[in-house]
Amino acid sequence: VVDEEHGPRSYWFACNKWLGQGLEDGLLERTLPVCLEDPRAVFTDYKVDFHTSRVRGAGTDATVYFQLCGEEQDSEVQRVVAPKEAFERGAVDSFSYK
């Protein structure tokens, strides 16, 4: 948020991504559009549950990605930042996203 020094206006710059090597897409800088209204009002908190099968060989140590798909728009592809023991056979792993 940037507030005018001598005025009533505030400007928001919604990023909603991590900045840093090894985080999400690894970018260290982004170009952000200015918002004249608080963008937090339009974001919804989501709880995403990942159910890993119980069949033999189920589970993964790979990086997991997901995308929320809606009637009006889809989210960007999200990388799941999970502990090493996540996505094991028969497990349910839950994560929160905006």
Helices and strands as residue ranges (DSSP letters): E 2-3, E 10-11, G 39-42, E 46-51, E 65-66, E 78-79, E 92-97
